[in-house]
Amino acid sequence: MEIKDTTKRGIDYGNGTTNKDHDAGIRYGVISQNEVLQAWGDSSEAEYPDETEQMCGECQKMHEGKVGDTIECECGEEFELELSDFAEPLGFVLDDGEYKATCNDGDIFVTKSPYFTYAQFCSPCAPGACYLMNPLDTACLASEDSEPIADNKCYCFGHDWFDDNKAPYQVFSVETGKVVDPD
């Protein structure tokens, strides 16, 4: 079993400018969709491309345009551009008024939440964001010997997103700054 050093904040490959809500001063949290798969599947929606191409049913000519556009083909046939029944989503999004998050290629970026935590910076693949499954030991916030981790404050999902109703990191309220205990 690998023991993680939870007192090191990591390297901010984003130099304080990327993957961060600059208004709130809170970084985006990143987590694998597998960690919250049921809640993510229940809450997110597929995002499809705006553009598509479709063949005229009359003359077989291909037409391109925005989904929903009405096409009048040269042959006189008129039809609305639709996504194919087999269209693959570009990714998945969540914007329910409480949370904002996106998922492409298996990693969820939490870009707005009523909760935050402190976690180590991600690799250069997500510069400036923090990886939620590498939480920082918040006891080192008060320690004079450790690096300051206030800059590692990042949005996260609440306890109810996890199967056992307990997040694998400490959860704080954005509104109050206080710890939120699991139910």
Secondary structure, DSSP 8 states (H G I E B T S, - for coil): -----TT-----TTTTSSSEETTTTEE-EEEEGGGGHHHHHHH-EEE--SEEEEE-TTT--EEEEETT-EEE-TTS-EEE----TT---SEEEEESSS-EEEEETTEEEEEE-SEEEEEEE--TTSTT-EEEEEE--GGGGS-SSS---GGGEEE---GGGSTTS--SS--EETTT--B----
